[in-house]
Amino acid sequence: MQMMNNYDFEQDLKDIQARINQFLEAQLNQVDTQPAPLADAMKYALLLGGKRIRPFLVYATGRMLGASMNQLDYVAAAIEAVHAYSLIHDDLPAMDNDSLRRGEPTCHIAFDEATAILAGDALQAFAFETLTNATALSAEQKVRLVHALSHAAGAQGMCLGQSLDLISEHKSVSLTELERIHNSKTAALLSAALIMGFICSPRYSDKQLEQQLARYGAAIGLAFQVQDDILDIEGESSVLGKTVGADLASDKSTYPKLLGLDGAKQKAQDLYQIALSELDRIPFNSIALRALAKFIIYRKN
Protein backbone atom coordinates (compact mmCIF):
# COMPACT_ATOMS: atom_id res chain seq x y z
CA MET A 1 0.00 0.00 0.00
CA GLN A 2 1.30 3.43 -0.91
CA MET A 3 0.82 5.94 1.92
CA MET A 4 -0.02 9.51 1.04
CA ASN A 5 -0.17 11.55 4.22
CA ASN A 6 -1.36 15.14 3.80
CA TYR A 7 -2.43 14.33 0.26
CA ASP A 8 -2.80 17.37 -2.00
CA PHE A 9 -4.99 16.46 -4.98
CA GLU A 10 -4.46 19.72 -6.87
CA GLN A 11 -0.68 19.38 -6.66
CA ASP A 12 -0.83 15.69 -7.60
CA LEU A 13 -2.96 16.53 -10.63
CA LYS A 14 -0.55 19.31 -11.67
CA ASP A 15 2.43 16.98 -11.28
CA ILE A 16 0.78 14.30 -13.40
CA GLN A 17 -0.28 16.84 -16.02
CA ALA A 18 3.30 18.05 -16.27
CA ARG A 19 4.64 14.49 -16.46
CA ILE A 20 2.27 13.29 -19.18
CA ASN A 21 2.61 16.51 -21.19
CA GLN A 22 6.40 16.15 -21.20
CA PHE A 23 6.14 12.48 -22.20
CA LEU A 24 3.60 13.17 -24.96
CA GLU A 25 5.71 15.97 -26.38
CA ALA A 26 8.80 13.77 -26.42
CA GLN A 27 6.91 11.00 -28.23
CA LEU A 28 5.38 13.38 -30.79
CA ASN A 29 8.72 15.03 -31.48
CA GLN A 30 9.73 11.74 -33.06
CA VAL A 31 6.90 12.06 -35.62
CA ASP A 32 8.02 13.82 -38.81
CA THR A 33 5.44 14.36 -41.55
CA GLN A 34 7.02 17.31 -43.39
CA PRO A 35 5.98 18.87 -45.70
CA ALA A 36 2.50 17.67 -44.67
CA PRO A 37 1.00 19.52 -41.67
CA LEU A 38 -0.18 16.24 -40.12
CA ALA A 39 2.28 16.13 -37.20
CA ASP A 40 1.60 19.79 -36.39
CA ALA A 41 -2.13 19.09 -36.23
CA MET A 42 -1.54 16.04 -34.01
CA LYS A 43 0.57 18.10 -31.62
CA TYR A 44 -1.95 20.93 -31.65
CA ALA A 45 -4.79 18.64 -30.63
CA LEU A 46 -2.87 16.55 -28.12
CA LEU A 47 -0.80 19.27 -26.43
CA LEU A 48 -3.42 22.04 -26.42
CA GLY A 49 -4.14 21.44 -22.74
CA GLY A 50 -6.88 19.64 -20.88
CA LYS A 51 -7.36 18.24 -17.42
CA ARG A 52 -5.65 14.89 -18.25
CA ILE A 53 -8.23 13.00 -16.19
CA ARG A 54 -7.67 9.73 -18.04
CA PRO A 55 -3.89 9.78 -17.55
CA PHE A 56 -4.48 10.69 -13.90
CA LEU A 57 -6.66 7.59 -13.50
CA VAL A 58 -3.97 5.41 -15.10
CA TYR A 59 -1.25 6.77 -12.82
CA ALA A 60 -3.36 6.86 -9.65
CA THR A 61 -4.60 3.30 -10.08
CA GLY A 62 -1.27 1.83 -11.13
CA ARG A 63 0.59 3.69 -8.39
CA MET A 64 -1.93 2.50 -5.79
CA LEU A 65 -1.34 -1.10 -6.86
CA GLY A 66 2.45 -1.03 -7.14
CA ALA A 67 3.10 -0.34 -10.83
CA SER A 68 6.10 1.77 -11.81
CA MET A 69 5.56 5.26 -13.18
CA ASN A 70 7.78 4.45 -16.16
CA GLN A 71 5.44 1.61 -17.14
CA LEU A 72 2.43 3.86 -16.74
CA ASP A 73 3.79 6.66 -18.94
CA TYR A 74 3.13 4.74 -22.16
CA VAL A 75 -0.32 3.65 -21.07
CA ALA A 76 -1.36 7.13 -19.96
CA ALA A 77 -0.08 8.56 -23.25
CA ALA A 78 -2.01 5.98 -25.28
CA ILE A 79 -5.36 6.65 -23.67
CA GLU A 80 -4.92 10.43 -23.88
CA ALA A 81 -4.11 10.11 -27.58
CA VAL A 82 -7.37 8.22 -28.13
CA HIS A 83 -9.23 10.87 -26.15
CA ALA A 84 -7.65 13.64 -28.24
CA TYR A 85 -8.55 11.90 -31.49
CA SER A 86 -12.16 11.58 -30.30
CA LEU A 87 -12.34 15.31 -29.54
CA ILE A 88 -11.00 16.23 -32.99
CA HIS A 89 -13.69 14.12 -34.63
CA ASP A 90 -16.45 15.21 -32.21
CA ASP A 91 -15.78 18.85 -33.09
CA LEU A 92 -16.08 18.32 -36.87
CA PRO A 93 -18.95 19.93 -38.81
CA ALA A 94 -20.44 16.48 -39.50
CA MET A 95 -20.77 15.85 -35.76
CA ASP A 96 -20.91 18.55 -33.05
CA ASN A 97 -19.66 21.36 -35.32
CA ASP A 98 -17.76 23.17 -32.56
CA SER A 99 -15.34 26.02 -33.20
CA LEU A 100 -13.82 26.22 -29.71
CA ARG A 101 -11.94 23.60 -27.70
CA ARG A 102 -10.03 24.35 -24.49
CA GLY A 103 -10.34 28.04 -25.24
CA GLU A 104 -8.68 27.74 -28.66
CA PRO A 105 -9.92 27.13 -32.22
CA THR A 106 -10.79 23.49 -32.82
CA CYS A 107 -8.40 21.46 -34.95
CA HIS A 108 -10.41 21.74 -38.17
CA ILE A 109 -10.60 25.54 -37.70
CA ALA A 110 -6.89 25.91 -36.89
CA PHE A 111 -5.90 23.73 -39.84
CA ASP A 112 -8.59 22.41 -42.20
CA GLU A 113 -11.19 19.69 -42.10
CA ALA A 114 -9.24 17.06 -44.03
CA THR A 115 -6.10 17.58 -41.94
CA ALA A 116 -8.15 17.35 -38.75
CA ILE A 117 -9.70 14.04 -39.81
CA LEU A 118 -6.27 12.62 -40.66
CA ALA A 119 -4.79 13.92 -37.39
CA GLY A 120 -7.50 12.09 -35.49
CA ASP A 121 -6.87 8.92 -37.46
CA ALA A 122 -3.12 9.22 -36.86
CA LEU A 123 -3.54 9.81 -33.11
CA GLN A 124 -5.62 6.66 -32.82
CA ALA A 125 -2.87 4.65 -34.51
CA PHE A 126 -0.23 6.48 -32.45
CA ALA A 127 -1.98 5.31 -29.27
CA PHE A 128 -1.61 1.62 -30.07
CA GLU A 129 1.92 2.05 -31.37
CA THR A 130 2.78 3.72 -28.07
CA LEU A 131 1.44 0.74 -26.10
CA THR A 132 3.70 -1.62 -28.05
CA ASN A 133 6.73 0.55 -27.22
CA ALA A 134 6.34 0.05 -23.44
CA THR A 135 9.42 -2.12 -22.93
CA ALA A 136 8.82 -2.61 -19.19
CA LEU A 137 5.54 -4.47 -19.82
CA SER A 138 5.15 -8.15 -20.69
CA ALA A 139 3.61 -9.36 -23.93
CA GLU A 140 0.56 -10.56 -21.99
CA GLN A 141 0.10 -7.15 -20.41
CA LYS A 142 0.40 -5.41 -23.78
CA VAL A 143 -2.23 -7.65 -25.34
CA ARG A 144 -4.61 -6.99 -22.45
CA LEU A 145 -3.95 -3.26 -22.70
CA VAL A 146 -4.65 -3.22 -26.44
CA HIS A 147 -7.87 -5.15 -25.87
CA ALA A 148 -9.02 -2.86 -23.05
CA LEU A 149 -8.37 0.32 -25.01
CA SER A 150 -9.77 -0.89 -28.34
CA HIS A 151 -12.90 -2.27 -26.68
CA ALA A 152 -13.55 0.98 -24.81
CA ALA A 153 -12.91 3.15 -27.87
CA GLY A 154 -14.72 1.16 -30.54
CA ALA A 155 -18.14 -0.07 -31.60
CA GLN A 156 -19.05 -1.22 -28.09
CA GLY A 157 -17.72 1.88 -26.37
CA MET A 158 -16.93 5.47 -27.27
CA CYS A 159 -17.78 5.30 -30.98
CA LEU A 160 -21.11 3.64 -30.21
CA GLY A 161 -21.87 6.34 -27.68
CA GLN A 162 -21.15 9.09 -30.17
CA SER A 163 -23.29 7.39 -32.81
CA LEU A 164 -26.20 6.98 -30.38
CA ASP A 165 -25.78 10.59 -29.32
CA LEU A 166 -26.00 11.83 -32.90
CA ILE A 167 -29.14 9.87 -33.77
CA SER A 168 -30.78 11.06 -30.54
CA GLU A 169 -30.59 14.76 -31.42
CA HIS A 170 -34.03 16.40 -31.73
CA LYS A 171 -35.60 13.29 -30.18
CA SER A 172 -36.88 12.45 -26.73
CA VAL A 173 -34.97 9.59 -25.14
CA SER A 174 -35.56 7.81 -21.86
CA LEU A 175 -33.19 7.96 -18.91
CA THR A 176 -32.15 4.36 -19.67
CA GLU A 177 -31.34 5.30 -23.26
CA LEU A 178 -29.43 8.40 -22.14
CA GLU A 179 -27.36 6.36 -19.72
CA ARG A 180 -26.53 3.87 -22.47
CA ILE A 181 -25.27 6.76 -24.59
CA HIS A 182 -22.99 8.11 -21.89
CA ASN A 183 -21.90 4.77 -20.45
CA SER A 184 -20.51 4.21 -23.94
CA LYS A 185 -19.44 7.71 -24.96
CA THR A 186 -17.80 8.92 -21.74
CA ALA A 187 -17.68 6.26 -19.03
CA ALA A 188 -16.13 3.51 -21.17
CA LEU A 189 -12.84 5.33 -21.70
CA LEU A 190 -12.66 6.55 -18.10
CA SER A 191 -13.21 2.99 -16.86
CA ALA A 192 -10.58 1.75 -19.31
CA ALA A 193 -8.04 4.14 -17.78
CA LEU A 194 -8.51 2.45 -14.41
CA ILE A 195 -8.35 -1.04 -15.87
CA MET A 196 -5.23 -0.19 -17.86
CA GLY A 197 -3.49 1.12 -14.75
CA PHE A 198 -4.55 -2.09 -13.00
CA ILE A 199 -3.14 -4.26 -15.84
CA CYS A 200 0.27 -2.61 -15.39
CA SER A 201 0.38 -3.60 -11.72
CA PRO A 202 1.43 -6.83 -9.96
CA ARG A 203 -2.28 -7.29 -9.09
CA TYR A 204 -3.41 -7.67 -12.70
CA SER A 205 -4.77 -11.22 -12.18
CA ASP A 206 -7.16 -10.18 -9.38
CA LYS A 207 -10.57 -10.38 -11.11
CA GLN A 208 -12.53 -9.11 -8.12
CA LEU A 209 -10.37 -6.01 -7.86
CA GLU A 210 -10.73 -5.45 -11.61
CA GLN A 211 -14.52 -5.53 -11.30
CA GLN A 212 -14.50 -3.13 -8.35
CA LEU A 213 -12.36 -0.66 -10.27
CA ALA A 214 -14.63 -1.00 -13.31
CA ARG A 215 -17.71 -0.20 -11.21
CA TYR A 216 -15.98 2.84 -9.71
CA GLY A 217 -15.00 3.92 -13.21
CA ALA A 218 -18.54 3.52 -14.52
CA ALA A 219 -19.88 5.69 -11.68
CA ILE A 220 -17.40 8.53 -12.10
CA GLY A 221 -17.68 8.30 -15.88
CA LEU A 222 -21.41 8.87 -15.75
CA ALA A 223 -20.95 11.56 -13.08
CA PHE A 224 -18.48 13.32 -15.36
CA GLN A 225 -21.12 13.50 -18.10
CA VAL A 226 -23.85 14.64 -15.71
CA GLN A 227 -21.60 17.47 -14.54
CA ASP A 228 -20.79 18.34 -18.17
CA ASP A 229 -24.51 18.66 -18.83
CA ILE A 230 -24.93 20.87 -15.77
CA LEU A 231 -22.03 23.09 -16.83
CA ASP A 232 -23.56 23.47 -20.28
CA ILE A 233 -26.30 25.39 -18.45
CA GLU A 234 -24.52 27.00 -15.50
CA GLY A 235 -20.94 27.30 -16.76
CA GLU A 236 -19.10 30.16 -18.40
CA SER A 237 -17.46 29.83 -21.80
CA SER A 238 -14.33 31.63 -20.57
CA VAL A 239 -13.92 29.02 -17.82
CA LEU A 240 -15.07 25.97 -19.75
CA GLY A 241 -12.98 26.74 -22.83
CA LYS A 242 -15.89 25.79 -25.07
CA THR A 243 -19.24 27.24 -26.02
CA VAL A 244 -21.85 27.16 -23.24
CA GLY A 245 -25.35 26.18 -24.35
CA ALA A 246 -24.20 24.03 -27.27
CA ASP A 247 -26.29 21.06 -26.09
CA LEU A 248 -29.38 23.22 -25.79
CA ALA A 249 -28.78 24.69 -29.24
CA SER A 250 -28.48 21.19 -30.73
CA ASP A 251 -31.58 20.05 -28.81
CA LYS A 252 -29.60 17.18 -27.29
CA SER A 253 -31.00 14.95 -24.61
CA THR A 254 -29.21 15.76 -21.35
CA TYR A 255 -29.63 14.94 -17.68
CA PRO A 256 -31.01 18.40 -16.81
CA LYS A 257 -33.47 18.10 -19.70
CA LEU A 258 -34.75 14.74 -18.41
CA LEU A 259 -34.38 15.22 -14.65
CA GLY A 260 -34.40 18.99 -14.23
CA LEU A 261 -31.33 20.88 -13.02
CA ASP A 262 -31.82 19.92 -9.36
CA GLY A 263 -32.47 16.31 -10.34
CA ALA A 264 -29.28 16.23 -12.38
CA LYS A 265 -27.30 17.59 -9.43
CA GLN A 266 -28.77 14.90 -7.21
CA LYS A 267 -27.87 12.28 -9.82
CA ALA A 268 -24.25 13.45 -9.72
CA GLN A 269 -24.24 13.15 -5.93
CA ASP A 270 -25.74 9.65 -6.08
CA LEU A 271 -23.07 8.52 -8.53
CA TYR A 272 -20.37 10.06 -6.33
CA GLN A 273 -21.58 7.98 -3.39
CA ILE A 274 -21.62 4.83 -5.51
CA ALA A 275 -18.00 5.50 -6.53
CA LEU A 276 -16.93 5.99 -2.92
CA SER A 277 -18.72 2.82 -1.80
CA GLU A 278 -16.73 0.81 -4.35
CA LEU A 279 -13.48 2.29 -3.05
CA ASP A 280 -14.49 1.37 0.50
CA ARG A 281 -14.21 -2.29 -0.53
CA ILE A 282 -10.72 -1.95 -1.99
CA PRO A 283 -7.94 -2.73 0.55
CA PHE A 284 -5.50 -0.15 -0.80
CA ASN A 285 -4.85 3.53 -0.25
CA SER A 286 -7.43 4.98 -2.63
CA ILE A 287 -7.15 8.61 -1.50
CA ALA A 288 -6.24 9.86 -4.98
CA LEU A 289 -9.23 8.13 -6.57
CA ARG A 290 -11.51 9.52 -3.85
CA ALA A 291 -10.22 13.02 -4.47
CA LEU A 292 -10.73 12.65 -8.20
CA ALA A 293 -14.35 11.56 -7.75
CA LYS A 294 -14.97 14.69 -5.67
CA PHE A 295 -13.20 16.86 -8.25
CA ILE A 296 -15.37 15.49 -11.06
CA ILE A 297 -18.68 16.53 -9.54
CA TYR A 298 -17.54 19.90 -8.19
CA ARG A 299 -15.43 21.05 -11.15
CA LYS A 300 -16.23 24.27 -13.04
CA ASN A 301 -14.70 23.23 -16.35
C-alpha positions as CSV (number, residue, x, y, z in Angstrom):
1,M,0.0,0.0,0.0
2,Q,1.3,3.4,-0.9
3,M,0.8,5.9,1.9
4,M,0.0,9.5,1.0
5,N,-0.2,11.5,4.2
6,N,-1.4,15.1,3.8
7,Y,-2.4,14.3,0.3
8,D,-2.8,17.4,-2.0
9,F,-5.0,16.5,-5.0
10,E,-4.5,19.7,-6.9
11,Q,-0.7,19.4,-6.7
12,D,-0.8,15.7,-7.6
13,L,-3.0,16.5,-10.6
14,K,-0.6,19.3,-11.7
15,D,2.4,17.0,-11.3
16,I,0.8,14.3,-13.4
17,Q,-0.3,16.8,-16.0
18,A,3.3,18.1,-16.3
19,R,4.6,14.5,-16.5
20,I,2.3,13.3,-19.2
21,N,2.6,16.5,-21.2
22,Q,6.4,16.1,-21.2
23,F,6.1,12.5,-22.2
24,L,3.6,13.2,-25.0
25,E,5.7,16.0,-26.4
26,A,8.8,13.8,-26.4
27,Q,6.9,11.0,-28.2
28,L,5.4,13.4,-30.8
29,N,8.7,15.0,-31.5
30,Q,9.7,11.7,-33.1
31,V,6.9,12.1,-35.6
32,D,8.0,13.8,-38.8
33,T,5.4,14.4,-41.5
34,Q,7.0,17.3,-43.4
35,P,6.0,18.9,-45.7
36,A,2.5,17.7,-44.7
37,P,1.0,19.5,-41.7
38,L,-0.2,16.2,-40.1
39,A,2.3,16.1,-37.2
40,D,1.6,19.8,-36.4
41,A,-2.1,19.1,-36.2
42,M,-1.5,16.0,-34.0
43,K,0.6,18.1,-31.6
44,Y,-2.0,20.9,-31.7
45,A,-4.8,18.6,-30.6
46,L,-2.9,16.6,-28.1
47,L,-0.8,19.3,-26.4
48,L,-3.4,22.0,-26.4
49,G,-4.1,21.4,-22.7
50,G,-6.9,19.6,-20.9
51,K,-7.4,18.2,-17.4
52,R,-5.7,14.9,-18.2
53,I,-8.2,13.0,-16.2
54,R,-7.7,9.7,-18.0
55,P,-3.9,9.8,-17.5
56,F,-4.5,10.7,-13.9
57,L,-6.7,7.6,-13.5
58,V,-4.0,5.4,-15.1
59,Y,-1.3,6.8,-12.8
60,A,-3.4,6.9,-9.6
61,T,-4.6,3.3,-10.1
62,G,-1.3,1.8,-11.1
63,R,0.6,3.7,-8.4
64,M,-1.9,2.5,-5.8
65,L,-1.3,-1.1,-6.9
66,G,2.5,-1.0,-7.1
67,A,3.1,-0.3,-10.8
68,S,6.1,1.8,-11.8
69,M,5.6,5.3,-13.2
70,N,7.8,4.4,-16.2
71,Q,5.4,1.6,-17.1
72,L,2.4,3.9,-16.7
73,D,3.8,6.7,-18.9
74,Y,3.1,4.7,-22.2
75,V,-0.3,3.7,-21.1
76,A,-1.4,7.1,-20.0
77,A,-0.1,8.6,-23.3
78,A,-2.0,6.0,-25.3
79,I,-5.4,6.7,-23.7
80,E,-4.9,10.4,-23.9
81,A,-4.1,10.1,-27.6
82,V,-7.4,8.2,-28.1
83,H,-9.2,10.9,-26.2
84,A,-7.6,13.6,-28.2
85,Y,-8.6,11.9,-31.5
86,S,-12.2,11.6,-30.3
87,L,-12.3,15.3,-29.5
88,I,-11.0,16.2,-33.0
89,H,-13.7,14.1,-34.6
90,D,-16.5,15.2,-32.2
91,D,-15.8,18.8,-33.1
92,L,-16.1,18.3,-36.9
93,P,-19.0,19.9,-38.8
94,A,-20.4,16.5,-39.5
95,M,-20.8,15.8,-35.8
96,D,-20.9,18.5,-33.1
97,N,-19.7,21.4,-35.3
98,D,-17.8,23.2,-32.6
99,S,-15.3,26.0,-33.2
100,L,-13.8,26.2,-29.7
101,R,-11.9,23.6,-27.7
102,R,-10.0,24.4,-24.5
103,G,-10.3,28.0,-25.2
104,E,-8.7,27.7,-28.7
105,P,-9.9,27.1,-32.2
106,T,-10.8,23.5,-32.8
107,C,-8.4,21.5,-35.0
108,H,-10.4,21.7,-38.2
109,I,-10.6,25.5,-37.7
110,A,-6.9,25.9,-36.9
111,F,-5.9,23.7,-39.8
112,D,-8.6,22.4,-42.2
113,E,-11.2,19.7,-42.1
114,A,-9.2,17.1,-44.0
115,T,-6.1,17.6,-41.9
116,A,-8.2,17.4,-38.7
117,I,-9.7,14.0,-39.8
118,L,-6.3,12.6,-40.7
119,A,-4.8,13.9,-37.4
120,G,-7.5,12.1,-35.5
121,D,-6.9,8.9,-37.5
122,A,-3.1,9.2,-36.9
123,L,-3.5,9.8,-33.1
124,Q,-5.6,6.7,-32.8
125,A,-2.9,4.6,-34.5
126,F,-0.2,6.5,-32.5
127,A,-2.0,5.3,-29.3
128,F,-1.6,1.6,-30.1
129,E,1.9,2.0,-31.4
130,T,2.8,3.7,-28.1
131,L,1.4,0.7,-26.1
132,T,3.7,-1.6,-28.0
133,N,6.7,0.5,-27.2
134,A,6.3,0.1,-23.4
135,T,9.4,-2.1,-22.9
136,A,8.8,-2.6,-19.2
137,L,5.5,-4.5,-19.8
138,S,5.2,-8.1,-20.7
139,A,3.6,-9.4,-23.9
140,E,0.6,-10.6,-22.0
141,Q,0.1,-7.2,-20.4
142,K,0.4,-5.4,-23.8
143,V,-2.2,-7.7,-25.3
144,R,-4.6,-7.0,-22.5
145,L,-4.0,-3.3,-22.7
146,V,-4.6,-3.2,-26.4
147,H,-7.9,-5.1,-25.9
148,A,-9.0,-2.9,-23.0
149,L,-8.4,0.3,-25.0
150,S,-9.8,-0.9,-28.3
151,H,-12.9,-2.3,-26.7
152,A,-13.6,1.0,-24.8
153,A,-12.9,3.2,-27.9
154,G,-14.7,1.2,-30.5
155,A,-18.1,-0.1,-31.6
156,Q,-19.1,-1.2,-28.1
157,G,-17.7,1.9,-26.4
158,M,-16.9,5.5,-27.3
159,C,-17.8,5.3,-31.0
160,L,-21.1,3.6,-30.2
161,G,-21.9,6.3,-27.7
162,Q,-21.2,9.1,-30.2
163,S,-23.3,7.4,-32.8
164,L,-26.2,7.0,-30.4
165,D,-25.8,10.6,-29.3
166,L,-26.0,11.8,-32.9
167,I,-29.1,9.9,-33.8
168,S,-30.8,11.1,-30.5
169,E,-30.6,14.8,-31.4
170,H,-34.0,16.4,-31.7
171,K,-35.6,13.3,-30.2
172,S,-36.9,12.4,-26.7
173,V,-35.0,9.6,-25.1
174,S,-35.6,7.8,-21.9
175,L,-33.2,8.0,-18.9
176,T,-32.2,4.4,-19.7
177,E,-31.3,5.3,-23.3
178,L,-29.4,8.4,-22.1
179,E,-27.4,6.4,-19.7
180,R,-26.5,3.9,-22.5
181,I,-25.3,6.8,-24.6
182,H,-23.0,8.1,-21.9
183,N,-21.9,4.8,-20.4
184,S,-20.5,4.2,-23.9
185,K,-19.4,7.7,-25.0
186,T,-17.8,8.9,-21.7
187,A,-17.7,6.3,-19.0
188,A,-16.1,3.5,-21.2
189,L,-12.8,5.3,-21.7
190,L,-12.7,6.6,-18.1
191,S,-13.2,3.0,-16.9
192,A,-10.6,1.8,-19.3
193,A,-8.0,4.1,-17.8
194,L,-8.5,2.4,-14.4
195,I,-8.3,-1.0,-15.9
196,M,-5.2,-0.2,-17.9
197,G,-3.5,1.1,-14.7
198,F,-4.6,-2.1,-13.0
199,I,-3.1,-4.3,-15.8
200,C,0.3,-2.6,-15.4
201,S,0.4,-3.6,-11.7
202,P,1.4,-6.8,-10.0
203,R,-2.3,-7.3,-9.1
204,Y,-3.4,-7.7,-12.7
205,S,-4.8,-11.2,-12.2
206,D,-7.2,-10.2,-9.4
207,K,-10.6,-10.4,-11.1
208,Q,-12.5,-9.1,-8.1
209,L,-10.4,-6.0,-7.9
210,E,-10.7,-5.4,-11.6
211,Q,-14.5,-5.5,-11.3
212,Q,-14.5,-3.1,-8.3
213,L,-12.4,-0.7,-10.3
214,A,-14.6,-1.0,-13.3
215,R,-17.7,-0.2,-11.2
216,Y,-16.0,2.8,-9.7
217,G,-15.0,3.9,-13.2
218,A,-18.5,3.5,-14.5
219,A,-19.9,5.7,-11.7
220,I,-17.4,8.5,-12.1
221,G,-17.7,8.3,-15.9
222,L,-21.4,8.9,-15.7
223,A,-21.0,11.6,-13.1
224,F,-18.5,13.3,-15.4
225,Q,-21.1,13.5,-18.1
226,V,-23.9,14.6,-15.7
227,Q,-21.6,17.5,-14.5
228,D,-20.8,18.3,-18.2
229,D,-24.5,18.7,-18.8
230,I,-24.9,20.9,-15.8
231,L,-22.0,23.1,-16.8
232,D,-23.6,23.5,-20.3
233,I,-26.3,25.4,-18.4
234,E,-24.5,27.0,-15.5
235,G,-20.9,27.3,-16.8
236,E,-19.1,30.2,-18.4
237,S,-17.5,29.8,-21.8
238,S,-14.3,31.6,-20.6
239,V,-13.9,29.0,-17.8
240,L,-15.1,26.0,-19.7
241,G,-13.0,26.7,-22.8
242,K,-15.9,25.8,-25.1
243,T,-19.2,27.2,-26.0
244,V,-21.9,27.2,-23.2
245,G,-25.4,26.2,-24.3
246,A,-24.2,24.0,-27.3
247,D,-26.3,21.1,-26.1
248,L,-29.4,23.2,-25.8
249,A,-28.8,24.7,-29.2
250,S,-28.5,21.2,-30.7
251,D,-31.6,20.0,-28.8
252,K,-29.6,17.2,-27.3
253,S,-31.0,14.9,-24.6
254,T,-29.2,15.8,-21.4
255,Y,-29.6,14.9,-17.7
256,P,-31.0,18.4,-16.8
257,K,-33.5,18.1,-19.7
258,L,-34.7,14.7,-18.4
259,L,-34.4,15.2,-14.7
260,G,-34.4,19.0,-14.2
261,L,-31.3,20.9,-13.0
262,D,-31.8,19.9,-9.4
263,G,-32.5,16.3,-10.3
264,A,-29.3,16.2,-12.4
265,K,-27.3,17.6,-9.4
266,Q,-28.8,14.9,-7.2
267,K,-27.9,12.3,-9.8
268,A,-24.2,13.4,-9.7
269,Q,-24.2,13.1,-5.9
270,D,-25.7,9.7,-6.1
271,L,-23.1,8.5,-8.5
272,Y,-20.4,10.1,-6.3
273,Q,-21.6,8.0,-3.4
274,I,-21.6,4.8,-5.5
275,A,-18.0,5.5,-6.5
276,L,-16.9,6.0,-2.9
277,S,-18.7,2.8,-1.8
278,E,-16.7,0.8,-4.3
279,L,-13.5,2.3,-3.1
280,D,-14.5,1.4,0.5
281,R,-14.2,-2.3,-0.5
282,I,-10.7,-1.9,-2.0
283,P,-7.9,-2.7,0.6
284,F,-5.5,-0.2,-0.8
285,N,-4.9,3.5,-0.3
286,S,-7.4,5.0,-2.6
287,I,-7.2,8.6,-1.5
288,A,-6.2,9.9,-5.0
289,L,-9.2,8.1,-6.6
290,R,-11.5,9.5,-3.9
291,A,-10.2,13.0,-4.5
292,L,-10.7,12.6,-8.2
293,A,-14.3,11.6,-7.7
294,K,-15.0,14.7,-5.7
295,F,-13.2,16.9,-8.2
296,I,-15.4,15.5,-11.1
297,I,-18.7,16.5,-9.5
298,Y,-17.5,19.9,-8.2
299,R,-15.4,21.0,-11.2
300,K,-16.2,24.3,-13.0
301,N,-14.7,23.2,-16.4
